[in-house]
């Protein structure tokens, strides 16, 4: 399953919010540097969806706010 994610980095309160269908807004405290934020987003999504972090991978948008993640 592929989902669309809007990333919010440097957030004071990390959260995952479903905005409809397969769209999510994920706020993380990590900074967008060297993949730190992408890893934090993947971990947050895994915890929210109740799957192992190894099952969540980024498909596109690694350097953008709009990202596509795949959940296996």
C-alpha positions in Angstrom: 0.0 0.0 0.0 1.3 3.4 -0.9 0.5 6.5 1.2 1.0 10.2 0.6 2.7 12.1 3.5 3.1 15.8 4.1 6.2 16.2 6.3 6.5 18.8 9.1 10.0 18.9 10.6 11.3 20.6 13.7 8.0 20.2 15.4 7.6 20.6 19.1 4.9 17.9 19.3 5.5 14.9 17.1 2.2 13.5 15.6 0.6 11.6 12.8 -2.7 12.9 11.5 -4.8 11.2 8.8 -6.3 13.8 6.5 -8.3 11.5 4.3 -8.0 8.3 2.3 -4.3 7.5 2.1 -3.1 11.0 3.1 -1.2 11.8 6.3 0.5 14.7 7.9 3.4 13.6 10.0 5.2 16.1 12.4 8.6 15.1 13.8 11.2 16.8 15.9 14.1 15.7 13.6 15.8 18.2 11.3 15.7 17.7 7.6 19.4 16.8 7.2 21.0 13.6 5.9 17.8 11.6 6.0 17.2 12.1 9.7 13.6 13.5 9.2 12.7 10.8 6.7 13.8 8.1 9.2 11.8 9.7 11.9 8.8 9.9 9.7 9.1 6.3 8.8 9.4 5.3 12.4 6.3 7.4 13.3 4.3 5.9 10.5 5.2 2.4 11.6 4.2 3.0 15.2 0.9 4.7 14.1 0.0 1.9 11.7 1.2 -0.9 14.0 3.8 -2.4 11.7 7.5 -3.0 11.9 9.7 -0.1 10.9 11.4 -2.4 8.3 8.1 -2.6 6.4 8.0 1.2 5.8 10.1 2.7 3.0 10.2 6.0 1.2 9.4 5.7 -2.5 9.7 9.3 -3.7 10.1 12.8 -2.3 13.1 12.2 -0.1 14.1 15.9 -0.4 10.6 17.3 -0.5 7.8 18.0 1.9 5.4 15.8 -0.1 6.5 12.2 0.1 5.2 8.8 -0.9 5.8 5.9 1.4 5.2 2.2 0.8 3.9 -0.1 3.5 4.5 -3.8 2.9 
